[in-house]
Structure formats: C-alpha cells, structure tokens
Amino acid sequence: MNEEETIQVYDAIKQMRSMSQQEKSFSFVHATWNRDTATTNGIRAVERAHLRPAAKSEDLVNSDYKLFYFDEDLNEPRNCWQMLIMYFNGKRVILN
C-alpha cells in the first residue's frame, strides 16, 4: 500500500513563506468557506501561488487564521482559512 506523504499545516505555511521570499511559486488545494454567508464554493486547486502580506488583525476579523495568497493563474489576490488547506505541493496537509 502506498502511503501518502503528509505535512503539518504550519510547516506547510512556513515552506510557503520561504518559497514566496525566494520568488518561487507553489501549488495547494483548499476547501472554501465563507463564514459570513455560511456558504462554500467547494474545493479550490491553485496551481501557481505565492503568499502576500497578511491583513492586520485590527483591519480584518480572524485574519490570524487566514492565508493571504496571490493566484498567479487568475492574477487575483485571494485568501483562505489556514485550517482548510488540504494539500501543499502534492503533500496531504494535516492538522495536529
């Protein structure tokens, strides 16, 4: 049986930060969730992304729990909940 390689969510984010500082793109997959409307748009796969500066906690509610990224294929700034990151560069992301 082939076991899937895993990575802790905060280790994945640390690697995302490092790659972004080196101007390297990464891929990741996350579930979507809009807390204000209690809706989802399903699963989003982002093929080429880099992190952007996070919003300040006083400017945006729950900003400490969000990942702020730039989708290079859509040419759009985006964000997602950190705990909803499912894959990073092919590795399954786990919460502990």
C-alpha atoms as an extended CHARMM CRD file, in Angstrom:
* protein
*
        96  EXT
         1         1  MET       CA              0.0000000000        0.0000000000        0.0000000000  PROA      1               0.0000000000
         2         2  ASN       CA              1.4010000000        3.3880000000       -0.9960000000  PROA      2               0.0000000000
         3         3  GLU       CA              1.1330000000        5.8420000000        1.8800000000  PROA      3               0.0000000000
         4         4  GLU       CA              0.5080000000        9.4560000000        1.0000000000  PROA      4               0.0000000000
         5         5  GLU       CA              3.1870000000       11.9050000000        2.1280000000  PROA      5               0.0000000000
         6         6  THR       CA              1.8970000000       14.3570000000        4.7370000000  PROA      6               0.0000000000
         7         7  ILE       CA              2.9360000000       17.6970000000        6.1830000000  PROA      7               0.0000000000
         8         8  GLN       CA              1.6830000000       19.6620000000        9.2000000000  PROA      8               0.0000000000
         9         9  VAL       CA             -0.3340000000       22.7500000000        8.2430000000  PROA      9               0.0000000000
        10        10  TYR       CA              2.0280000000       25.2040000000        9.9610000000  PROA      10              0.0000000000
        11        11  ASP       CA              5.0730000000       23.5300000000        8.3960000000  PROA      11              0.0000000000
        12        12  ALA       CA              3.3990000000       23.8910000000        5.0070000000  PROA      12              0.0000000000
        13        13  ILE       CA              2.7460000000       27.5900000000        5.6430000000  PROA      13              0.0000000000
        14        14  LYS       CA              6.3540000000       28.0420000000        6.7490000000  PROA      14              0.0000000000
        15        15  GLN       CA              7.5180000000       26.4860000000        3.4530000000  PROA      15              0.0000000000
        16        16  MET       CA              5.0700000000       28.6780000000        1.5220000000  PROA      16              0.0000000000
        17        17  ARG       CA              6.5940000000       31.7490000000        3.1720000000  PROA      17              0.0000000000
        18        18  SER       CA             10.1100000000       30.6030000000        2.3510000000  PROA      18              0.0000000000
        19        19  MET       CA              9.2600000000       29.8610000000       -1.2790000000  PROA      19              0.0000000000
        20        20  SER       CA              7.4750000000       33.2000000000       -1.6550000000  PROA      20              0.0000000000
        21        21  GLN       CA             10.5070000000       35.0510000000       -0.2790000000  PROA      21              0.0000000000
        22        22  GLN       CA             12.6160000000       33.2540000000       -2.8990000000  PROA      22              0.0000000000
        23        23  GLU       CA             10.0640000000       34.3090000000       -5.5690000000  PROA      23              0.0000000000
        24        24  LYS       CA              9.1150000000       30.6640000000       -6.1940000000  PROA      24              0.0000000000
        25        25  SER       CA              5.5380000000       29.5520000000       -6.8000000000  PROA      25              0.0000000000
        26        26  PHE       CA              3.8300000000       26.6560000000       -5.0380000000  PROA      26              0.0000000000
        27        27  SER       CA              0.6200000000       24.7050000000       -5.5570000000  PROA      27              0.0000000000
        28        28  PHE       CA             -2.0130000000       23.9380000000       -2.9750000000  PROA      28              0.0000000000
        29        29  VAL       CA             -5.6040000000       22.8130000000       -2.5630000000  PROA      29              0.0000000000
        30        30  HSD       CA             -8.0590000000       24.1720000000       -0.0450000000  PROA      30              0.0000000000
        31        31  ALA       CA            -11.7080000000       23.8960000000        0.8330000000  PROA      31              0.0000000000
        32        32  THR       CA            -13.6330000000       27.1390000000        0.5430000000  PROA      32              0.0000000000
        33        33  TRP       CA            -15.8220000000       28.5940000000        3.2760000000  PROA      33              0.0000000000
        34        34  ASN       CA            -17.4680000000       31.9840000000        3.6370000000  PROA      34              0.0000000000
        35        35  ARG       CA            -18.1570000000       32.3900000000        7.3250000000  PROA      35              0.0000000000
        36        36  ASP       CA            -20.3670000000       35.4600000000        6.8340000000  PROA      36              0.0000000000
        37        37  THR       CA            -22.7970000000       33.7020000000        4.4890000000  PROA      37              0.0000000000
        38        38  ALA       CA            -22.1840000000       30.1160000000        5.6790000000  PROA      38              0.0000000000
        39        39  THR       CA            -21.5630000000       29.0080000000        2.0930000000  PROA      39              0.0000000000
        40        40  THR       CA            -18.8850000000       27.1320000000        0.2030000000  PROA      40              0.0000000000
        41        41  ASN       CA            -17.6980000000       27.0400000000       -3.3960000000  PROA      41              0.0000000000
        42        42  GLY       CA            -16.2740000000       23.5440000000       -2.9090000000  PROA      42              0.0000000000
        43        43  ILE       CA            -12.6170000000       22.6950000000       -3.3000000000  PROA      43              0.0000000000
        44        44  ARG       CA            -10.1940000000       25.1130000000       -4.9820000000  PROA      44              0.0000000000
        45        45  ALA       CA             -6.9590000000       23.8970000000       -6.5640000000  PROA      45              0.0000000000
        46        46  VAL       CA             -4.3770000000       26.6270000000       -7.0440000000  PROA      46              0.0000000000
        47        47  GLU       CA             -1.6090000000       25.6080000000       -9.4280000000  PROA      47              0.0000000000
        48        48  ARG       CA              0.6980000000       28.6210000000       -9.0310000000  PROA      48              0.0000000000
        49        49  ALA       CA              0.5600000000       30.8670000000       -5.9810000000  PROA      49              0.0000000000
        50        50  HSD       CA              2.7120000000       32.9530000000       -3.7170000000  PROA      50              0.0000000000
        51        51  LEU       CA              1.9310000000       34.4960000000       -0.3570000000  PROA      51              0.0000000000
        52        52  ARG       CA              1.1410000000       38.1600000000        0.0450000000  PROA      52              0.0000000000
        53        53  PRO       CA              1.2840000000       40.2480000000        3.2290000000  PROA      53              0.0000000000
        54        54  ALA       CA             -1.3940000000       39.3130000000        5.7330000000  PROA      54              0.0000000000
        55        55  ALA       CA             -4.0440000000       41.7950000000        6.7490000000  PROA      55              0.0000000000
        56        56  LYS       CA             -3.6640000000       43.2930000000       10.1990000000  PROA      56              0.0000000000
        57        57  SER       CA             -5.9060000000       41.7260000000       12.8010000000  PROA      57              0.0000000000
        58        58  GLU       CA             -7.4700000000       45.0920000000       13.5880000000  PROA      58              0.0000000000
        59        59  ASP       CA             -8.3550000000       45.5380000000        9.8890000000  PROA      59              0.0000000000
        60        60  LEU       CA             -9.9570000000       42.1330000000        9.2870000000  PROA      60              0.0000000000
        61        61  VAL       CA            -11.7640000000       39.7900000000       11.6560000000  PROA      61              0.0000000000
        62        62  ASN       CA             -9.9790000000       36.4330000000       12.1190000000  PROA      62              0.0000000000
        63        63  SER       CA             -7.0400000000       37.4650000000        9.9200000000  PROA      63              0.0000000000
        64        64  ASP       CA             -4.6840000000       35.3920000000       12.0890000000  PROA      64              0.0000000000
        65        65  TYR       CA             -6.4640000000       32.2460000000       10.8710000000  PROA      65              0.0000000000
        66        66  LYS       CA             -6.3890000000       33.1100000000        7.1750000000  PROA      66              0.0000000000
        67        67  LEU       CA             -3.7770000000       32.5690000000        4.4950000000  PROA      67              0.0000000000
        68        68  PHE       CA             -3.3710000000       35.5230000000        2.1320000000  PROA      68              0.0000000000
        69        69  TYR       CA             -2.0960000000       34.4840000000       -1.2780000000  PROA      69              0.0000000000
        70        70  PHE       CA             -1.9280000000       35.6070000000       -4.8860000000  PROA      70              0.0000000000
        71        71  ASP       CA             -3.2590000000       33.2060000000       -7.5310000000  PROA      71              0.0000000000
        72        72  GLU       CA             -0.8470000000       33.6850000000      -10.4270000000  PROA      72              0.0000000000
        73        73  ASP       CA             -3.1070000000       31.9600000000      -12.9690000000  PROA      73              0.0000000000
        74        74  LEU       CA             -6.1660000000       34.0770000000      -12.1410000000  PROA      74              0.0000000000
        75        75  ASN       CA             -3.9840000000       37.1400000000      -11.4520000000  PROA      75              0.0000000000
        76        76  GLU       CA             -6.0130000000       37.7910000000       -8.2920000000  PROA      76              0.0000000000
        77        77  PRO       CA             -5.3540000000       38.2620000000       -4.5950000000  PROA      77              0.0000000000
        78        78  ARG       CA             -7.1930000000       35.6130000000       -2.5670000000  PROA      78              0.0000000000
        79        79  ASN       CA             -7.4100000000       34.2370000000        0.9350000000  PROA      79              0.0000000000
        80        80  CYS       CA             -8.4840000000       31.0330000000        2.6080000000  PROA      80              0.0000000000
        81        81  TRP       CA             -8.8030000000       29.6240000000        6.1010000000  PROA      81              0.0000000000
        82        82  GLN       CA             -5.4950000000       28.0350000000        7.1500000000  PROA      82              0.0000000000
        83        83  MET       CA             -7.2690000000       25.0340000000        8.6840000000  PROA      83              0.0000000000
        84        84  LEU       CA             -8.9580000000       24.2770000000        5.3280000000  PROA      84              0.0000000000
        85        85  ILE       CA             -5.6820000000       23.7520000000        3.4300000000  PROA      85              0.0000000000
        86        86  MET       CA             -5.8000000000       20.1660000000        2.1800000000  PROA      86              0.0000000000
        87        87  TYR       CA             -2.6770000000       19.7590000000        0.0050000000  PROA      87              0.0000000000
        88        88  PHE       CA              0.5960000000       21.6210000000       -0.4680000000  PROA      88              0.0000000000
        89        89  ASN       CA              2.8520000000       20.7550000000       -3.4220000000  PROA      89              0.0000000000
        90        90  GLY       CA              1.2840000000       17.2910000000       -3.6230000000  PROA      90              0.0000000000
        91        91  LYS       CA              1.5620000000       16.5020000000        0.0970000000  PROA      91              0.0000000000
        92        92  ARG       CA             -1.5720000000       15.9810000000        2.1720000000  PROA      92              0.0000000000
        93        93  VAL       CA             -1.7990000000       18.6710000000        4.8640000000  PROA      93              0.0000000000
        94        94  ILE       CA             -2.7700000000       17.5480000000        8.3470000000  PROA      94              0.0000000000
        95        95  LEU       CA             -3.8170000000       19.4020000000       11.4930000000  PROA      95              0.0000000000
        96        96  ASN       CA             -2.3620000000       18.4420000000       14.8510000000  PROA      96              0.0000000000
